[in-house]
Amino acid sequence: MRRAEFLDLIRLWDYTFRLLELLNWALLVFEKKES
């Protein structure tokens, strides 16, 4: 695997992780509003 491809993979993983974190946070806020 070339270095550029490896860096793209890391960037994609980082983006996915941030997106999941954001979704998790949004769910927490939503649950607090419901209760």
N, C-alpha and C positions, 0 to 999 in steps of 0.2 A: 504494500500500500504506500502510495506517495504521501509526502508530508502535507501537501495541500488538502488532499482528501481527508487525512486524519484530522486536520484543523477544522474542516467543514463538519466532520462528525462530532467533534467536541462542541462546536457552536450550536449544532442542531440539538444535542443533548442538553446543553445549557438552556436553550430557548424552551425546550419541552419541559424541563424541570421548573423554570420560572412560571410557565403557563399553569402547570399543575398546582404550584404554590398559590397562585392567584385564584384558581378555582376553589381550592381548599379554604382560603380566606373568605371568599364570597359566600361559600356555604355556611361558614361560621356566623357571618353577619346576618345572613338570611334566617338562620335558626334563632338568633337572638331577637330578631324582629317578630318572629312567629310566637315566641313564648311571652 
